[in-house]
Amino acid sequence: MLLGCSGHAALARIIQVGPNGPFKLPSQAAAIARDGDQVVIEPGLYRDCSIWRAAHLTIEGHGRGVIIANKVCLERGIFIITGEDITIRNITFSGARGKFHTAAGILGQGANLTIENSRFLDNENGILLGGGPTSQVRITASAFRGNGSCEGACAHGVYAGTPIALLDVEHCHFLDTRTAHHVKSRARNTVIAANEIADGDSGTSSYSIDIPNGGNVLIQDNVLQKGANSSNLAVAISIGVEGVTNPTNLLIVRDNQFTSVLPEPTIFVRNSTLTPVTLTGNRLVGNVVTLGGSGMVDPEHRELVR
């Protein structure tokens, strides 16, 4: 069903996708979508992939149970986003695999992407982000479970692979990431706040958070856990380990809780940049070393709680 509506474009429409509707698959909606349209997907399991080229779209699941799974476009993603200013909400993306082993639930290549209340299950990359230097990406209230791979180039829970302007991840849950990192960001500005990021009993992740090229960083109010099967025993949060190519003026890690169940000592934050990181109000549980590299630890920072 196509319904005229007011919106970004004068002729913006509501495009309905569902088993009983005129468009059976999200890819059919993507093929006809115009700038400013709203795409509403009814509950169901869709073995499908889509390339979204229009701008200013909203793509959302209606109610619970919208699952798009087990098929990728161009060996790269279940949803490939090339349009700008896209919002995606309330959809589950599962089983993204491709011959390069970096396929994503969502591959974001256009500028400015918002992802809300969505789920990423057992993909190579949960979300893989490119885009130009002005792009801002916000991911909120979403869940990531069992993503990750290093069979080819490593794939992660969330990976901003280019120096976009901003990656902002808030109120999300990461669990059981495989081999690679829960969150990896090459963005010039990275905010990771109020998330739960855990290996659990079976996760084999490397870093909890990797900021390989520096940039301004705020890591705040997260609950982090390194499990017994982690593939990286040494470090939880790494900043600048691959060379500092982003301007790096502010590094703040505050009011987080980090637990390590490993008998080996684990560095909470390893800072490889020349900019001191400021740690305040963090609670560390287990055999944890607070800081490696340049930084300042506030007197109120609780060094270790067993």
C-alpha positions as CSV (number, residue, x, y, z in Angstrom):
1,M,0.0,0.0,0.0
2,L,1.3,3.5,-0.9
3,L,-0.3,6.3,1.1
4,G,0.5,10.0,0.5
5,C,1.7,11.8,3.6
6,S,3.5,15.0,4.6
7,G,7.2,14.7,5.3
8,H,10.6,15.7,4.1
9,A,9.5,15.5,0.5
10,A,6.1,16.8,-0.8
11,L,5.3,13.4,-2.3
12,A,6.6,11.2,0.6
13,R,4.7,8.0,1.1
14,I,4.1,5.2,3.5
15,I,5.2,1.9,1.9
16,Q,3.9,-1.2,3.6
17,V,5.7,-4.5,3.4
18,G,4.3,-7.8,4.6
19,P,3.2,-11.3,3.7
20,N,-0.3,-10.1,2.8
21,G,0.6,-6.7,1.4
22,P,1.4,-5.4,-2.1
23,F,5.1,-5.6,-1.3
24,K,6.2,-9.0,0.0
25,L,9.9,-8.2,0.6
26,P,11.9,-5.2,1.9
27,S,13.9,-5.3,-1.3
28,Q,10.8,-4.5,-3.3
29,A,10.2,-1.5,-1.2
30,A,13.9,-0.4,-1.5
31,A,13.6,-0.6,-5.3
32,I,10.7,1.9,-5.4
33,A,11.5,4.1,-2.4
34,R,11.8,7.8,-2.9
35,D,13.4,10.5,-0.7
36,G,11.4,11.0,2.5
37,D,9.4,7.8,2.3
38,Q,8.4,5.8,5.4
39,V,8.7,2.0,5.0
40,V,6.7,-0.1,7.5
41,I,7.5,-3.8,7.7
42,E,5.0,-6.2,9.2
43,P,6.1,-9.1,11.5
44,G,7.6,-12.1,9.7
45,L,10.8,-13.8,8.7
46,Y,12.1,-12.4,5.5
47,R,15.0,-14.2,3.7
48,D,16.0,-11.1,1.8
49,C,18.5,-8.3,1.4
50,S,18.1,-4.7,0.2
51,I,20.1,-1.7,-1.1
52,W,18.6,1.6,0.1
53,R,19.6,4.4,-2.2
54,A,16.9,7.1,-1.4
55,A,17.6,9.7,1.3
56,H,15.6,10.8,4.4
57,L,14.0,7.4,4.8
58,T,12.5,5.8,7.9
59,I,12.5,2.0,7.8
60,E,10.8,0.3,10.7
61,G,9.3,-2.9,11.9
62,H,5.7,-2.8,13.0
63,G,5.4,-4.5,16.3
64,R,7.5,-7.4,17.4
65,G,9.0,-10.2,15.2
66,V,10.4,-8.5,12.1
67,I,13.4,-10.6,11.2
68,I,15.5,-10.3,8.1
69,A,18.0,-13.1,7.8
70,N,20.4,-15.3,6.0
71,K,20.9,-13.4,2.7
72,V,23.3,-10.6,1.9
73,C,23.5,-8.3,-1.1
74,L,26.9,-8.0,-3.0
75,E,28.4,-10.4,-0.4
76,R,28.3,-7.4,2.0
77,G,25.1,-6.8,3.9
78,I,21.5,-7.6,4.7
79,F,20.7,-3.9,4.5
80,I,23.2,-1.8,2.4
81,I,22.5,1.9,3.1
82,T,23.8,4.4,0.5
83,G,21.2,7.1,1.0
84,E,21.8,9.8,3.6
85,D,19.8,10.7,6.7
86,I,18.3,7.2,7.2
87,T,16.5,6.0,10.4
88,I,16.1,2.2,11.0
89,R,14.2,0.9,14.0
90,N,12.7,-2.2,15.5
91,I,14.1,-4.8,13.1
92,T,16.2,-8.0,13.7
93,F,19.1,-8.7,11.4
94,S,20.5,-12.2,11.6
95,G,22.9,-14.5,9.8
96,A,24.9,-12.1,7.6
97,R,27.7,-14.0,6.0
98,G,29.6,-13.5,2.8
99,K,32.6,-14.8,0.9
100,F,34.8,-12.1,2.3
101,H,33.7,-12.9,5.9
102,T,32.9,-9.3,6.7
103,A,29.2,-9.2,5.8
104,A,27.0,-7.0,8.1
105,G,23.5,-6.9,9.4
106,I,23.6,-3.2,8.3
107,L,26.3,-1.8,6.0
108,G,26.1,2.0,6.3
109,Q,27.8,3.9,3.5
110,G,25.7,7.1,3.3
111,A,26.0,10.1,5.6
112,N,24.0,10.2,8.9
113,L,22.4,7.0,10.1
114,T,20.3,6.4,13.1
115,I,19.6,2.9,14.4
116,E,17.1,2.4,17.2
117,N,15.7,-0.6,19.1
118,S,17.1,-3.2,16.7
119,R,18.8,-6.6,17.1
120,F,21.9,-8.0,15.5
121,L,22.3,-11.8,15.9
122,D,25.0,-14.1,14.6
123,N,26.3,-11.9,11.9
124,E,29.9,-11.4,10.8
125,N,29.7,-7.6,11.4
126,G,26.7,-6.5,13.4
127,I,27.0,-3.0,11.9
128,L,29.8,-1.9,9.6
129,L,30.1,1.8,8.8
130,G,31.8,3.7,6.1
131,G,30.6,7.1,5.0
132,G,32.3,10.5,4.5
133,P,33.9,12.7,7.1
134,T,30.8,14.6,8.0
135,S,28.7,11.5,8.7
136,Q,27.2,11.1,12.2
137,V,25.9,7.7,13.3
138,R,23.8,7.1,16.4
139,I,22.9,3.6,17.7
140,T,20.6,3.4,20.6
141,A,18.6,0.7,22.6
142,S,19.8,-2.1,20.4
143,A,21.1,-5.6,21.1
144,F,24.1,-7.4,19.7
145,R,24.7,-11.1,20.3
146,G,27.1,-13.6,18.7
147,N,28.5,-11.2,16.1
148,G,32.1,-11.1,15.0
149,S,34.6,-13.1,12.9
150,C,38.3,-13.0,12.1
151,E,38.1,-15.7,9.4
152,G,39.0,-13.0,6.9
153,A,39.6,-9.4,7.9
154,C,38.2,-9.1,11.4
155,A,34.5,-8.2,11.7
156,H,33.1,-6.8,14.9
157,G,29.9,-6.1,16.8
158,V,29.9,-2.4,15.7
159,Y,32.7,-1.2,13.4
160,A,33.1,2.4,12.2
161,G,35.8,1.6,9.6
162,T,36.4,5.1,8.3
163,P,37.0,8.5,10.1
164,I,33.4,9.6,10.2
165,A,32.6,12.6,12.3
166,L,30.8,10.8,15.1
167,L,29.9,7.3,16.4
168,D,27.5,7.4,19.3
169,V,26.5,4.1,20.9
170,E,24.1,4.4,23.9
171,H,21.9,2.0,25.9
172,C,22.9,-1.1,23.9
173,H,23.7,-4.6,24.9
174,F,26.6,-6.6,23.6
175,L,27.1,-10.3,24.4
176,D,29.1,-13.3,23.1
177,T,31.1,-11.4,20.5
178,R,33.3,-13.8,18.6
179,T,37.1,-13.3,18.3
180,A,37.0,-9.6,17.3
181,H,35.9,-6.5,19.3
182,H,32.5,-5.6,20.7
183,V,33.0,-2.0,19.4
184,K,35.7,-0.7,17.1
185,S,35.7,3.0,16.1
186,R,37.9,4.9,13.7
187,A,35.5,7.9,14.0
188,R,37.0,11.3,14.9
189,N,34.6,11.5,17.8
190,T,33.4,8.4,19.7
191,V,30.8,8.3,22.5
192,I,30.0,5.0,24.2
193,A,27.6,5.5,27.1
194,A,25.3,3.5,29.3
195,N,25.8,0.2,27.5
196,E,26.3,-3.4,28.7
197,I,29.3,-4.9,27.0
198,A,30.1,-8.5,28.1
199,D,31.7,-11.7,26.9
200,G,29.5,-13.8,29.1
201,D,30.4,-17.5,29.6
202,S,31.1,-18.2,25.9
203,G,32.1,-15.0,24.2
204,T,35.7,-14.9,22.7
205,S,36.0,-11.2,22.0
206,S,39.3,-9.4,21.9
207,Y,39.0,-5.8,23.1
208,S,35.7,-4.6,24.7
209,I,36.3,-1.2,23.0
210,D,38.9,-0.4,20.4
211,I,39.7,3.2,19.3
212,P,42.6,2.3,17.0
213,N,43.4,5.8,15.5
214,G,42.6,8.1,18.4
215,G,40.1,10.9,18.2
216,N,38.0,12.5,20.9
217,V,36.5,9.8,23.2
218,L,33.9,9.7,25.9
219,I,33.3,6.2,27.5
220,Q,30.8,6.7,30.3
221,D,28.4,4.7,32.6
222,N,29.0,1.4,30.9
223,V,29.0,-2.1,32.5
224,L,31.9,-4.1,31.0
225,Q,32.9,-7.7,31.5
226,K,35.8,-9.8,30.2
227,G,35.1,-13.5,30.3
228,A,37.1,-16.6,30.7
229,N,37.2,-17.3,27.0
230,S,38.4,-13.9,25.8
231,S,40.9,-14.0,23.0
232,N,42.7,-11.0,24.5
233,L,43.7,-11.4,28.1
234,A,45.7,-8.2,28.3
235,V,43.5,-5.2,27.6
236,A,39.8,-4.2,27.9
237,I,39.8,-0.7,26.3
238,S,42.5,0.2,23.8
239,I,43.1,3.7,22.4
240,G,45.5,4.6,19.5
241,V,47.2,1.2,19.1
242,E,47.1,1.3,15.2
243,G,48.6,4.9,15.0
244,V,47.0,8.2,15.9
245,T,45.6,9.7,12.7
246,N,42.6,11.5,14.2
247,P,43.0,14.8,16.1
248,T,43.0,13.7,19.7
249,N,42.2,16.4,22.3
250,L,40.0,14.8,24.9
251,L,40.0,11.3,26.3
252,I,37.5,10.6,29.2
253,V,36.7,7.3,30.7
254,R,34.4,7.8,33.7
255,D,31.8,6.1,36.0
256,N,32.1,2.6,34.3
257,Q,32.2,-0.8,36.0
258,F,34.6,-3.3,34.6
259,T,34.8,-6.9,35.8
260,S,37.5,-9.4,34.7
261,V,37.2,-13.1,35.7
262,L,40.6,-13.9,34.3
263,P,43.4,-14.9,36.7
264,E,45.9,-12.9,34.6
265,P,46.1,-9.1,35.1
266,T,44.1,-7.1,32.6
267,I,44.7,-3.5,31.8
268,F,41.4,-1.5,32.0
269,V,42.6,1.3,29.6
270,R,45.7,1.2,27.5
271,N,46.4,4.6,26.0
272,S,48.9,4.6,23.1
273,T,48.3,8.3,22.2
274,L,50.3,11.3,23.6
275,T,47.0,12.8,24.9
276,P,46.5,11.9,28.6
277,V,43.3,10.0,29.3
278,T,41.3,11.0,32.4
279,L,39.8,8.2,34.5
280,T,37.3,9.1,37.2
281,G,34.8,7.2,39.2
282,N,35.3,3.8,37.6
283,R,34.8,0.6,39.6
284,L,37.1,-2.3,38.8
285,V,36.5,-5.9,39.9
286,G,39.1,-8.6,39.6
287,N,42.8,-8.7,38.7
288,V,42.8,-5.4,36.9
289,V,45.5,-2.8,36.2
290,T,43.9,0.6,36.0
291,L,45.9,2.3,33.2
292,G,48.7,1.6,30.8
293,G,50.2,4.7,29.1
294,S,49.6,8.4,29.5
295,G,46.8,9.5,31.8
296,M,45.4,10.8,35.1
297,V,43.5,8.8,37.6
298,D,41.2,10.8,39.8
299,P,41.6,10.2,43.6
300,E,38.0,9.1,43.8
301,H,38.7,6.4,41.2
302,R,38.4,3.0,42.9
303,E,41.5,1.2,41.9
304,L,40.4,-2.3,42.6
305,V,37.4,-4.0,44.2
306,R,37.6,-7.8,44.7
